[in-house]
């Protein structure tokens, strides 16, 4: 399908941006720690210069990215710092007309830093309460390679805080050193407690990793792009209506794919797999959600009705229940 003509003034990029901004949409794959901009880090630690911060955030390849991510998380050394990060993030989401966000908190990393999860969670939930125009659900993420016991601690807190804003659990980290099947029982327990289940998988490892995520009950897959290599898996994702949370800039910046042109986004879409767009770590990937939608149009040829469908998907596949959301969210415009 061809893109709709924009207008005659040649200012098509601005118009596309305006169109994307106007869509009611949700951000479902977004790590709080990866959203912290250099200026915010400087507010948290005024002893750092912006140059120093930018140097530490500069990386190449997946290992370099993880190092930068860890550096940021170490700077977030108090509940107040996490609350400030939340405030800056929600201001940015408001600018983009993001109406609903499921924000992942790397709770497994908090344990690794020997910080208590609960005070941080209380602080970010309280801060999000200052933004009544954006609904926020929290996803508590455990680190695969830290093992089952650590994940059990994270998910127990998720269960306790379900009423106050935690909507789901997830696992991230090293797909090879922490296979999803280790966490099968924990996922079952979380599901029984009413929590949504997501799982990073098929980002750098192959489709078998996505199969495992599905076997333990994941209802959404973080990335999952290697599913493109496995027609049987594509069929299951379609049949069971399990969406992939695709993060285009992330995949190129980390080297999960070699270029936008090599990214299977369009092929996954054409294969009928449910997709939502996310930013993953917007500060580290120099992106925002508007930019990801713009990439879908400019690089992958998504027409406006397809962008509308992507935005509708982002609301449809959220974990928070419909009842608690205003109907206005679902009236797509323009
Ligand atoms: Zn992620």
Boltz pocket constraint, residues with backbone or C-beta under 6 A from the ligand:
constraints:
  - pocket:
      binder: B
      contacts: [[A, 29], [A, 31], [A, 172], [A, 200], [A, 222], [A, 280]]
      max_distance: 6.0
